[in-house]
Amino acid sequence: MISSFRKLSKSWVAPIIVGLIALSFVIVGTTDFLGGGSSNGPVVKAGSREISQLDYRRIVDQRVEAFREQSGQAITMQDLVDQGGHLQILEGIAESEGFLAWAWRSGLRPGAELIAAQIREFPVFFNQVTGQFDPQQYASTLAQQNVTEADFEAEIRDQLAANHYGAAIYAGLRLPRIYGAVLAGQSLHTRDGSWFVVTPAMAGQAEPPTEEQLTAYLNENAEQLRRPEFRTISLVVFSPASEADLPPITDEQIQERFEFRRESLSQAETRTFTTLTAADEETAAAIAQGLRGGQSPAAVAAANDVQPVEYENRARSAVTDPAIAAAAFGAEEGAVVGPVRSGLGRTVILVESVTAGQAATLASSREAIVQELREEAMRGQTYDAVERYEQARQDGASLAEAVEAAGARVIDLPPFTEDGRLPNGQPLNAPEPVLRSAYAQDEGGESDVIDAGQGQYFVVRVNEVTPAAMPSLDDVREPLVQNWLQRENARRLAALADELAGRVRGGESIAEVAASVNAELVTRTGVQQNEETQTQVGQGVMRGLFSQGVEQVFSGQQDGQSFVVGRVDRIRAPVAALAAPRAEQIRPQMSMQAAEALGDGARAAAADQMNVRTWPDRALNALGIAPSQAPAAPVAEEE
């Protein structure tokens, strides 16, 4: 995990990421996590730039959330601190702030026009009706998120400075051709080689283990063989009563519920209409005239430089602007209404279609209401049973007596582990609250009533706890013998391959060595390093053939059940006509990698010039963790 945070913090694009994090506050909002903690001083100071404790906490939260989404791993703030991740983030922020302070001092300052153009790229600042940047919406959106325009524009300025700096490094960097030529030569050169495969049959089979060998093997694998703790429980189940046990639902109940639900059961009238909003009366009048003249909303919108907004099958309650709702639902189908003074400006409305509403009737709603009343009655009976059980237990009744008084039932579950697995490894089909409660009590313990949702309630009684323990040798003898034999046979095979390779290294002919074990010698020329060839000859051959020099011998695992022994006979340089284009293809990617490395160094050097200061204790305070809860800083070893 820490390596992920380190990469993110040390990358030369980190200033851009920090800027984007700040920009995201506009979208997701801000929260005062610390309750005034920022008044205790900054966590980073670089020249005139400071990162408060509140800002640091926001950045950490963003990084942690990004890590959770990318890795799927849950991580708490204490986990982050225990592994030193908060310091890695602090280091990255300090370097970023130092670089940005240096960039400002050095004259790398984006102009106001460039900042304004960048701000106009954010859709959140666009008027949804006109589709254009709206200064008032820009100001109000920032105000809603408690972000000042000055702070927001400063973040944009930092982002642009980092972008321009990185672009300048990459644009001015072009690696020599020899760099691409080296990689092209590595990827396109070919090799000649000879090899043979050593199979398990050549090595022979190991004898079954003795009792002493098997016992030692059992002890070696104690952690893998240890059986987990199992628990057996009785589950008191308060299930919903059956419909046959329910009292009959009367017509009066049905009528009362229908009157209560009449409006929600009815189907509201819906309308499809288009609105076109203008900033002034003159434009709105032109829009209305065009629509009444038979022009389409799209054509009228284009002619008057406005953006049409379509409402399709909307109920009146779904239209947020009351003036538009009243006008649209007060006109006939096909009518052009307006201009109407709405919250957005002067709005003209074209009512395209009207779908009449349908009032609910008792006959059409009766079945749904009856089902709803039945479910309520079933839940009520279940809860009454829970209350009878709890009262009986309070009065001193035993578990069995309380179950009988409540009309509940008891289910004895088979043994299961803490993660809900049966002895055969299959999952136990039980609600998560039941599993948690079973492992939250001692043997003989009994839980309170557990609400598992969906009208189901449980009580868990732990009947037996079988502690985690090592199995006896007799219990696992058969699989243990098989595993021991597999290990020993693998050792014999590896030893034979090493012996045969040693004979070839000692000067013996590879053909004679292969013949001595009745192995087929394969000789191949022009082997190229690619996936197709690897599929043909095997991974072990490719790994050995392209990791050794001329006339050197290699030995290694070919697949799960065999080894390969071989020798590199010749290395052939690539054809220049093929290598040259490949070299040119590689150079841009190598230039980017070199630019990143150069940017890392330059950014660190810039931060060093600014004498950046950090306060780790304040960083801990920002995360709500006391210094005593953080691991001690590592002590540097003397050289």
C-alpha positions as CSV (number, residue, x, y, z in Angstrom):
1,M,0.0,0.0,0.0
2,I,2.7,2.4,1.0
3,S,4.4,2.0,-2.4
4,S,1.2,3.1,-4.1
5,F,1.1,6.3,-1.9
6,R,4.8,6.9,-2.5
7,K,4.4,6.7,-6.3
8,L,1.6,9.1,-6.2
9,S,3.4,11.5,-3.9
10,K,6.8,11.4,-5.6
11,S,5.6,11.6,-9.2
12,W,6.3,14.9,-11.0
13,V,2.7,15.2,-11.9
14,A,1.7,15.3,-8.2
15,P,1.2,19.1,-8.3
16,I,-1.4,18.6,-11.0
17,I,-3.1,16.0,-8.9
18,V,-3.1,18.3,-5.8
19,G,-4.6,21.0,-8.0
20,L,-7.3,18.6,-9.3
21,I,-8.1,17.6,-5.7
22,A,-8.7,21.2,-4.8
23,L,-10.8,21.6,-7.9
24,S,-12.9,18.6,-6.9
25,F,-14.0,20.5,-3.8
26,V,-16.3,22.5,-6.1
27,I,-18.1,19.4,-7.2
28,V,-18.2,17.3,-4.0
29,G,-18.2,20.1,-1.4
30,T,-16.1,20.7,1.7
31,T,-16.5,19.7,5.3
32,D,-14.8,21.0,8.4
33,F,-13.3,17.8,9.7
34,L,-11.2,19.4,12.4
35,G,-13.5,21.8,14.0
36,G,-11.0,24.7,14.0
37,G,-7.8,22.6,13.9
38,S,-6.4,24.7,11.2
39,S,-5.8,27.5,13.8
40,N,-3.0,25.3,15.3
41,G,-0.6,26.2,12.4
42,P,0.1,24.8,9.0
43,V,1.5,21.4,8.3
44,V,3.6,22.6,5.3
45,K,5.2,26.0,4.6
46,A,7.0,26.8,1.4
47,G,7.9,30.5,0.9
48,S,4.5,32.3,1.2
49,R,2.6,29.1,0.5
50,E,1.0,27.2,3.3
51,I,-1.1,24.0,3.7
52,S,-3.4,24.1,6.7
53,Q,-4.3,21.1,8.7
54,L,-7.8,21.2,7.2
55,D,-6.4,21.2,3.7
56,Y,-4.0,18.4,4.5
57,R,-6.9,16.3,5.9
58,R,-8.9,16.9,2.8
59,I,-6.0,15.8,0.5
60,V,-5.4,12.6,2.6
61,D,-9.1,11.7,2.5
62,Q,-9.1,12.1,-1.3
63,R,-6.0,9.9,-1.6
64,V,-7.3,7.2,0.7
65,E,-10.6,7.1,-1.1
66,A,-8.8,6.8,-4.5
67,F,-6.7,4.0,-3.1
68,R,-9.9,2.2,-1.8
69,E,-11.5,2.5,-5.2
70,Q,-8.5,1.3,-7.2
71,S,-7.4,-1.5,-4.9
72,G,-10.7,-2.6,-3.4
73,Q,-9.0,-2.7,0.0
74,A,-10.5,-1.2,3.1
75,I,-8.1,1.1,4.9
76,T,-8.6,3.2,8.0
77,M,-6.8,6.4,9.0
78,Q,-4.9,4.4,11.7
79,D,-3.8,1.8,9.2
80,L,-2.4,4.6,7.0
81,V,-0.5,6.1,9.9
82,D,0.8,2.7,11.1
83,Q,2.4,2.1,7.7
84,G,3.7,5.6,7.4
85,G,1.5,6.6,4.5
86,H,0.6,10.0,6.1
87,L,4.3,10.9,6.0
88,Q,4.6,9.9,2.4
89,I,1.6,12.1,1.5
90,L,3.1,14.9,3.6
91,E,6.4,14.6,1.8
92,G,4.7,14.7,-1.6
93,I,2.7,17.8,-0.7
94,A,5.8,19.5,0.7
95,E,7.6,18.8,-2.6
96,S,4.7,20.0,-4.6
97,E,4.3,23.2,-2.6
98,G,8.0,23.8,-2.8
99,F,8.0,23.4,-6.6
100,L,5.0,25.8,-7.0
101,A,6.6,28.4,-4.8
102,W,9.8,28.1,-6.8
103,A,7.8,28.3,-10.1
104,W,6.2,31.6,-8.9
105,R,9.4,33.1,-7.8
106,S,11.0,32.1,-11.1
107,G,8.4,33.8,-13.2
108,L,6.3,30.8,-14.2
109,R,3.0,32.6,-13.8
110,P,0.0,31.9,-16.0
111,G,-1.9,35.0,-17.2
112,A,-5.4,36.0,-16.2
113,E,-6.8,35.3,-19.7
114,L,-5.4,31.7,-19.5
115,I,-6.9,31.2,-16.1
116,A,-10.3,32.5,-17.2
117,A,-10.3,30.2,-20.3
118,Q,-9.5,27.2,-18.1
119,I,-12.4,28.1,-15.7
120,R,-14.8,28.3,-18.6
121,E,-14.1,24.6,-19.3
122,F,-15.9,23.4,-16.1
123,P,-19.5,22.3,-17.0
124,V,-20.6,23.0,-13.4
125,F,-20.4,26.7,-14.2
126,F,-22.6,26.5,-17.3
127,N,-26.2,27.7,-17.4
128,Q,-28.2,24.5,-18.0
129,V,-30.7,26.4,-20.2
130,T,-28.3,28.4,-22.4
131,G,-25.4,26.0,-22.3
132,Q,-23.0,28.9,-21.8
133,F,-20.7,29.9,-19.0
134,D,-22.6,31.9,-16.4
135,P,-20.6,34.3,-14.2
136,Q,-23.4,34.4,-11.6
137,Q,-23.6,30.6,-11.5
138,Y,-19.8,30.5,-11.2
139,A,-19.9,32.8,-8.2
140,S,-22.9,31.1,-6.5
141,T,-21.5,27.6,-7.0
142,L,-18.2,28.6,-5.3
143,A,-20.1,30.4,-2.5
144,Q,-22.3,27.3,-1.9
145,Q,-19.1,25.2,-1.4
146,N,-17.5,27.9,0.8
147,V,-14.7,28.4,-1.7
148,T,-13.6,32.0,-2.6
149,E,-13.0,32.9,-6.2
150,A,-9.4,34.0,-5.3
151,D,-8.6,30.6,-3.8
152,F,-10.2,28.7,-6.7
153,E,-8.3,30.8,-9.3
154,A,-5.1,30.3,-7.4
155,E,-5.6,26.5,-7.7
156,I,-6.2,26.9,-11.4
157,R,-3.0,28.9,-11.6
158,D,-1.0,26.2,-9.9
159,Q,-2.4,23.5,-12.1
160,L,-1.5,25.4,-15.3
161,A,2.0,26.2,-14.0
162,A,2.6,22.5,-13.3
163,N,1.2,21.5,-16.7
164,H,3.3,24.0,-18.6
165,Y,6.5,23.0,-16.7
166,G,5.9,19.3,-17.5
167,A,5.1,20.1,-21.2
168,A,8.2,22.2,-21.5
169,I,10.4,19.4,-20.1
170,Y,8.9,16.8,-22.5
171,A,8.9,19.1,-25.5
172,G,12.6,20.0,-25.1
173,L,13.8,16.4,-24.4
174,R,14.8,14.1,-27.3
175,L,16.9,11.1,-26.5
176,P,19.8,10.0,-28.8
177,R,18.9,7.4,-31.4
178,I,21.3,4.9,-29.7
179,Y,18.8,4.6,-26.8
180,G,16.0,3.3,-29.2
181,A,18.5,1.3,-31.1
182,V,19.6,-0.6,-28.0
183,L,16.0,-1.6,-27.1
184,A,15.2,-2.4,-30.7
185,G,18.2,-4.7,-30.8
186,Q,17.1,-6.4,-27.7
187,S,13.6,-7.0,-29.0
188,L,14.5,-8.0,-32.6
189,H,17.7,-10.0,-32.3
190,T,17.5,-13.8,-32.7
191,R,19.3,-16.7,-31.1
192,D,20.3,-20.2,-32.0
193,G,20.1,-22.8,-29.3
194,S,20.0,-26.5,-28.3
195,W,18.0,-28.0,-25.5
196,F,16.2,-31.1,-24.1
197,V,13.4,-31.6,-21.6
198,V,14.0,-33.5,-18.3
199,T,10.8,-35.3,-17.3
200,P,9.8,-36.9,-13.9
201,A,10.1,-40.3,-15.4
202,M,13.9,-39.7,-15.9
203,A,14.3,-38.7,-12.2
204,G,12.4,-41.7,-10.8
205,Q,9.8,-41.7,-8.0
206,A,10.5,-41.1,-4.4
207,E,9.8,-43.8,-1.8
208,P,6.9,-43.2,0.6
209,P,7.9,-41.2,3.7
210,T,8.7,-42.7,7.0
211,E,6.8,-41.8,10.1
212,E,9.5,-39.5,11.2
213,Q,9.6,-37.7,7.8
214,L,5.8,-37.3,7.8
215,T,5.7,-35.9,11.3
216,A,8.4,-33.4,10.4
217,Y,6.5,-32.4,7.3
218,L,3.3,-31.9,9.4
219,N,5.2,-29.6,11.7
220,E,6.7,-27.6,8.8
221,N,3.2,-26.9,7.5
222,A,1.5,-26.3,10.8
223,E,0.0,-22.9,9.9
224,Q,-1.6,-24.2,6.7
225,L,-3.0,-27.4,8.3
226,R,-4.3,-25.8,11.5
227,R,-8.0,-26.1,11.7
228,P,-9.9,-22.9,12.4
229,E,-12.3,-22.4,15.3
230,F,-15.8,-23.8,14.7
231,R,-18.9,-22.9,16.6
232,T,-22.3,-24.6,16.8
233,I,-25.3,-22.5,17.6
234,S,-29.0,-22.7,18.2
235,L,-31.0,-20.1,16.3
236,V,-34.3,-18.9,17.6
237,V,-36.2,-17.7,14.5
238,F,-39.1,-15.2,14.7
239,S,-40.4,-15.5,11.2
240,P,-43.5,-13.7,9.8
241,A,-46.6,-15.6,10.6
242,S,-48.4,-17.5,7.7
243,E,-51.3,-15.8,6.1
244,A,-53.7,-18.6,7.4
245,D,-53.0,-17.4,10.9
246,L,-53.8,-13.8,10.2
247,P,-57.1,-12.2,11.2
248,P,-59.3,-11.3,8.2
249,I,-58.8,-7.9,6.6
250,T,-62.1,-6.0,6.7
251,D,-63.6,-3.7,4.1
252,E,-63.3,-0.8,6.5
253,Q,-59.5,-1.3,6.7
254,I,-59.2,-1.4,2.9
255,Q,-61.3,1.7,2.5
256,E,-59.3,3.6,5.1
257,R,-56.0,2.7,3.6
258,F,-57.3,3.6,0.1
259,E,-58.3,7.0,1.2
260,F,-54.9,7.5,2.8
261,R,-53.0,6.3,-0.3
262,R,-55.4,7.6,-3.0
263,E,-53.1,10.4,-4.3
264,S,-50.0,8.1,-4.4
265,L,-52.0,5.4,-6.1
266,S,-53.3,7.7,-8.8
267,Q,-51.5,8.3,-12.0
268,A,-50.7,12.1,-12.4
269,E,-51.2,13.9,-15.6
270,T,-47.9,14.2,-17.6
271,R,-46.9,16.6,-20.4
272,T,-44.2,16.8,-23.0
273,F,-43.1,20.3,-23.6
274,T,-40.0,22.4,-24.6
275,T,-38.9,25.6,-23.0
276,L,-36.7,28.3,-24.6
277,T,-35.3,31.0,-22.2
278,A,-34.0,34.3,-23.2
279,A,-32.3,37.1,-21.2
280,D,-34.6,39.9,-22.5
281,E,-38.1,40.5,-23.6
282,E,-37.3,41.3,-27.2
283,T,-35.5,37.9,-27.8
284,A,-38.3,36.1,-26.0
285,A,-41.0,37.7,-28.1
286,A,-39.0,36.7,-31.3
287,I,-38.9,33.1,-30.0
288,A,-42.7,33.0,-29.3
289,Q,-43.4,34.5,-32.8
290,G,-41.2,31.9,-34.4
291,L,-42.9,29.0,-32.6
292,R,-46.4,30.3,-33.3
293,G,-45.3,30.6,-37.0
294,G,-44.7,26.8,-37.1
295,Q,-40.9,26.7,-36.8
296,S,-39.4,23.9,-34.8
297,P,-37.9,24.6,-31.3
298,A,-34.4,23.6,-32.6
299,A,-34.6,26.1,-35.5
300,V,-35.9,28.9,-33.3
301,A,-33.2,28.2,-30.7
302,A,-30.5,28.4,-33.3
303,A,-31.8,31.6,-34.8
304,N,-31.9,33.3,-31.4
305,D,-28.8,31.8,-29.9
306,V,-30.5,30.0,-27.0
307,Q,-30.6,26.4,-25.8
308,P,-33.9,24.5,-25.8
309,V,-34.8,22.3,-22.8
310,E,-37.0,19.3,-23.3
311,Y,-39.4,17.9,-20.7
312,E,-40.7,14.5,-21.7
313,N,-43.7,13.0,-20.0
314,R,-43.2,15.1,-16.8
315,A,-45.7,15.4,-14.0
316,R,-46.3,18.8,-12.6
317,S,-44.5,17.9,-9.4
318,A,-41.4,17.1,-11.3
319,V,-41.0,20.6,-12.8
320,T,-38.9,22.6,-10.3
321,D,-39.7,26.1,-11.5
322,P,-43.3,27.0,-10.3
323,A,-43.9,29.6,-13.1
324,I,-43.0,27.2,-15.8
325,A,-45.0,24.4,-14.2
326,A,-48.1,26.6,-13.9
327,A,-47.8,27.8,-17.5
328,A,-47.1,24.4,-19.1
329,F,-49.9,22.7,-17.2
330,G,-52.4,25.5,-17.7
331,A,-52.3,25.4,-21.5
332,E,-53.8,23.1,-24.1
333,E,-51.9,20.6,-26.3
334,G,-50.0,22.4,-29.1
335,A,-50.2,25.8,-27.5
336,V,-47.3,28.3,-27.3
337,V,-47.2,30.0,-23.9
338,G,-45.3,33.0,-22.9
339,P,-43.0,34.7,-22.5
340,V,-43.3,33.7,-18.8
341,R,-41.1,35.4,-16.2
342,S,-39.4,32.3,-14.7
343,G,-36.4,32.0,-12.3
344,L,-34.1,31.6,-15.4
345,G,-35.3,34.6,-17.4
346,R,-38.1,35.1,-20.0
347,T,-39.3,31.6,-20.9
348,V,-41.4,30.6,-23.9
349,I,-43.1,27.1,-23.7
350,L,-44.3,24.9,-26.5
351,V,-46.8,22.2,-25.1
352,E,-46.3,19.2,-27.4
353,S,-48.5,16.5,-25.9
354,V,-50.7,15.9,-22.9
355,T,-51.3,12.5,-21.3
356,A,-54.3,12.7,-19.0
357,G,-54.0,11.5,-15.5
358,Q,-55.9,8.5,-14.1
359,A,-57.4,8.7,-10.7
360,A,-57.1,5.6,-8.6
361,T,-60.2,3.5,-7.8
362,L,-60.8,1.2,-5.0
363,A,-61.4,-1.7,-7.4
364,S,-58.1,-1.2,-9.2
365,S,-56.1,-0.7,-6.0
366,R,-57.8,-3.3,-3.8
367,E,-55.4,-6.2,-4.5
368,A,-52.3,-4.0,-3.8
369,I,-53.8,-2.6,-0.6
370,V,-54.8,-6.0,0.7
371,Q,-51.3,-7.3,0.2
372,E,-49.9,-4.3,1.9
373,L,-52.2,-4.8,4.9
374,R,-51.3,-8.5,5.1
375,E,-47.6,-7.8,5.2
376,E,-48.1,-5.2,7.9
377,A,-50.1,-7.7,9.9
378,M,-47.5,-10.4,9.5
379,R,-44.8,-8.0,10.7
380,G,-46.9,-7.0,13.6
381,Q,-47.5,-10.6,14.6
382,T,-43.8,-11.3,14.4
383,Y,-43.0,-8.3,16.6
384,D,-45.6,-9.4,19.1
385,A,-43.9,-12.8,19.3
386,V,-40.5,-11.0,19.9
387,E,-42.1,-9.0,22.8
388,R,-43.6,-12.2,24.3
389,Y,-40.2,-13.9,24.1
390,E,-38.4,-11.0,25.7
391,Q,-41.0,-10.7,28.5
392,A,-40.7,-14.4,29.2
393,R,-37.0,-14.2,29.5
394,Q,-37.2,-11.2,31.8
395,D,-39.6,-13.2,34.0
396,G,-37.0,-15.9,34.4
397,A,-38.2,-18.4,31.8
398,S,-35.6,-20.7,30.2
399,L,-34.8,-20.4,26.5
400,A,-37.1,-23.3,25.6
401,E,-39.9,-21.9,27.7
402,A,-39.6,-18.5,26.2
403,V,-39.5,-19.9,22.6
404,E,-42.7,-21.9,23.4
405,A,-44.4,-18.8,24.8
406,A,-43.5,-16.7,21.7
407,G,-44.5,-19.4,19.2
408,A,-41.0,-19.2,17.7
409,R,-38.9,-22.1,16.4
410,V,-35.4,-23.2,17.0
411,I,-32.9,-24.2,14.3
412,D,-29.7,-26.0,15.2
413,L,-27.0,-25.0,12.7
414,P,-24.0,-27.1,11.8
415,P,-20.5,-26.1,12.9
416,F,-19.1,-23.0,11.0
417,T,-16.1,-20.7,11.0
418,E,-16.0,-17.0,11.8
419,D,-16.2,-16.2,8.1
420,G,-19.3,-18.5,7.7
421,R,-17.7,-21.6,6.2
422,L,-18.8,-25.2,6.9
423,P,-16.2,-27.9,7.6
424,N,-16.3,-28.9,3.9
425,G,-15.5,-25.3,2.9
426,Q,-18.9,-24.5,1.6
427,P,-20.5,-21.2,2.7
428,L,-23.2,-21.3,5.4
429,N,-26.4,-19.6,4.2
430,A,-27.0,-17.4,7.2
431,P,-27.4,-13.6,7.6
432,E,-24.3,-11.7,8.5
433,P,-25.7,-10.4,11.8
434,V,-26.1,-14.0,12.9
435,L,-22.5,-14.9,12.1
436,R,-21.2,-11.8,13.9
437,S,-23.3,-12.5,17.0
438,A,-22.1,-16.2,17.1
439,Y,-18.5,-15.1,17.5
440,A,-19.2,-12.2,19.8
441,Q,-20.1,-14.5,22.7
442,D,-18.6,-17.2,24.8
443,E,-19.8,-20.8,24.9
444,G,-23.2,-20.9,26.5
445,G,-23.8,-17.3,25.7
446,E,-27.1,-15.9,24.4
447,S,-27.6,-12.8,22.3
448,D,-30.3,-10.2,22.5
449,V,-33.0,-10.3,19.8
450,I,-31.3,-9.4,16.4
451,D,-33.2,-7.5,13.8
452,A,-32.0,-8.9,10.5
453,G,-34.4,-6.8,8.4
454,Q,-37.3,-7.8,6.2
455,G,-39.4,-8.5,9.3
456,Q,-37.0,-11.2,10.5
457,Y,-35.7,-11.5,14.1
458,F,-33.2,-13.9,15.6
459,V,-31.7,-14.9,18.9
460,V,-28.3,-16.7,18.8
461,R,-27.3,-19.2,21.5
462,V,-23.7,-20.5,21.3
463,N,-23.9,-24.2,22.2
464,E,-20.3,-25.3,21.6
465,V,-16.9,-23.8,20.7
466,T,-14.3,-26.0,19.1
467,P,-11.0,-24.2,19.4
468,A,-8.6,-23.9,16.5
469,A,-6.2,-26.9,16.6
470,M,-3.7,-28.9,14.7
471,P,-5.2,-32.2,13.2
472,S,-3.6,-35.5,14.2
473,L,-1.3,-37.2,11.8
474,D,-3.8,-39.9,11.1
475,D,-6.5,-37.4,10.2
476,V,-4.4,-35.9,7.4
477,R,-2.1,-38.8,6.6
478,E,-3.3,-39.5,3.0
479,P,-3.2,-36.0,1.6
480,L,0.0,-35.3,3.6
481,V,1.7,-38.3,2.0
482,Q,0.7,-37.1,-1.4
483,N,2.0,-33.6,-0.8
484,W,5.3,-35.0,0.6
485,L,5.8,-37.2,-2.5
486,Q,5.1,-34.3,-4.8
487,R,7.7,-32.2,-3.0
488,E,10.3,-34.9,-3.0
489,N,9.7,-35.8,-6.7
490,A,10.1,-32.1,-7.6
491,R,13.4,-32.0,-5.7
492,R,14.7,-35.1,-7.5
493,L,13.7,-33.6,-10.8
494,A,15.4,-30.3,-10.1
495,A,18.5,-32.1,-8.8
496,L,18.7,-34.2,-12.0
497,A,18.4,-31.2,-14.2
498,D,21.2,-29.4,-12.2
499,E,23.4,-32.5,-12.6
500,L,22.8,-32.7,-16.3
501,A,23.5,-29.0,-16.8
502,G,26.7,-29.4,-14.8
503,R,27.9,-32.1,-17.1
504,V,27.3,-29.9,-20.2
505,R,29.1,-27.0,-18.4
506,G,32.0,-29.4,-17.7
507,G,32.6,-29.9,-21.4
508,E,30.5,-32.9,-22.2
509,S,28.5,-32.7,-25.5
510,I,24.9,-31.6,-24.9
511,A,23.8,-34.3,-27.4
512,E,25.6,-37.0,-25.4
513,V,24.1,-35.8,-22.1
514,A,20.6,-35.8,-23.6
515,A,21.1,-39.3,-25.0
516,S,22.2,-40.5,-21.6
517,V,18.7,-39.9,-20.2
518,N,16.9,-40.8,-23.5
519,A,15.8,-37.2,-24.0
520,E,15.2,-35.7,-27.5
521,L,17.6,-32.9,-28.3
522,V,16.0,-29.9,-30.0
523,T,18.2,-27.6,-32.1
524,R,16.7,-24.4,-33.5
525,T,18.0,-21.3,-35.2
526,G,16.6,-17.8,-35.5
527,V,14.5,-17.9,-32.3
528,Q,12.9,-14.5,-31.8
529,Q,11.7,-13.2,-28.4
530,N,7.9,-12.9,-28.8
531,E,4.7,-14.5,-27.5
532,E,4.2,-16.8,-30.6
533,T,7.6,-18.3,-30.2
534,Q,7.2,-18.7,-26.4
535,T,4.0,-20.7,-27.1
536,Q,5.9,-23.0,-29.4
537,V,9.0,-23.7,-27.4
538,G,7.9,-23.0,-23.8
539,Q,8.5,-20.4,-21.2
540,G,11.5,-22.2,-19.7
541,V,13.3,-22.3,-23.0
542,M,12.7,-18.7,-23.8
543,R,13.8,-17.5,-20.3
544,G,17.0,-19.5,-20.5
545,L,17.8,-18.8,-24.1
546,F,17.5,-15.0,-23.8
547,S,19.2,-14.7,-20.4
548,Q,22.6,-16.2,-21.2
549,G,25.5,-15.4,-23.4
550,V,27.0,-17.4,-26.3
551,E,27.9,-21.0,-25.4
552,Q,26.5,-20.6,-21.9
553,V,24.3,-23.3,-20.4
554,F,20.9,-22.8,-18.8
555,S,18.7,-24.9,-16.7
556,G,15.2,-24.1,-15.3
557,Q,11.6,-25.2,-14.9
558,Q,9.8,-25.6,-18.3
559,D,6.3,-26.2,-16.9
560,G,4.8,-27.5,-13.7
561,Q,6.1,-31.1,-14.3
562,S,9.4,-30.8,-16.2
563,F,12.7,-29.0,-16.5
564,V,14.8,-27.9,-19.5
565,V,18.5,-28.0,-20.0
566,G,20.0,-26.0,-22.9
567,R,22.8,-24.0,-24.4
568,V,23.0,-20.8,-26.4
569,D,24.8,-21.6,-29.6
570,R,24.7,-18.2,-31.4
571,I,23.3,-14.6,-31.1
572,R,22.3,-12.9,-34.3
573,A,22.0,-9.1,-34.6
574,P,18.7,-7.8,-36.0
575,V,18.3,-6.8,-39.6
576,A,19.0,-3.0,-39.7
577,A,16.1,-2.3,-42.0
578,L,13.7,-3.8,-39.4
579,A,15.5,-2.4,-36.3
580,A,15.6,1.2,-37.4
581,P,11.8,1.8,-37.6
582,R,11.4,0.0,-34.3
583,A,14.0,2.2,-32.7
584,E,12.1,5.3,-33.8
585,Q,8.8,3.9,-32.4
586,I,10.5,3.3,-29.1
587,R,12.1,6.8,-28.7
588,P,8.9,8.8,-27.8
589,Q,8.0,6.4,-25.0
590,M,11.6,6.5,-23.7
591,S,11.5,10.3,-23.9
592,M,8.4,10.4,-21.8
593,Q,10.0,8.1,-19.1
594,A,13.1,10.2,-19.2
595,A,11.0,13.4,-18.8
596,E,9.3,12.0,-15.8
597,A,12.6,11.1,-14.2
598,L,14.0,14.5,-15.0
599,G,10.9,16.2,-13.7
600,D,11.1,14.3,-10.4
601,G,14.7,15.5,-9.9
602,A,13.9,19.1,-11.0
603,R,10.9,19.3,-8.7
604,A,12.9,18.0,-5.7
605,A,15.7,20.4,-6.5
606,A,13.2,23.3,-6.7
607,A,11.7,22.4,-3.4
608,D,15.1,22.2,-1.8
609,Q,15.8,25.8,-2.9
610,M,12.6,27.0,-1.1
611,N,13.6,25.5,2.3
612,V,10.2,23.8,2.8
613,R,9.2,23.1,6.3
614,T,6.8,20.3,7.5
615,W,5.2,19.6,10.9
616,P,4.4,15.8,11.2
617,D,2.8,16.2,14.6
618,R,0.3,18.7,13.2
619,A,-0.3,16.3,10.4
620,L,-1.3,13.7,12.9
621,N,-3.5,16.2,14.7
622,A,-5.2,16.9,11.4
623,L,-6.0,13.2,11.0
624,G,-7.4,13.0,14.6
625,I,-4.6,10.7,15.8
626,A,-2.4,11.3,18.9
627,P,1.4,11.2,18.4
628,S,1.4,8.3,20.9
629,Q,-0.7,6.2,18.4
630,A,1.9,6.7,15.6
631,P,4.8,4.3,15.1
632,A,8.2,5.7,16.1
633,A,10.3,7.2,13.3
634,P,13.0,4.8,12.1
635,V,16.5,5.4,13.4
636,A,19.1,5.9,10.7
637,E,21.8,3.3,10.7
638,E,25.4,4.4,11.0
639,E,27.5,3.6,8.0
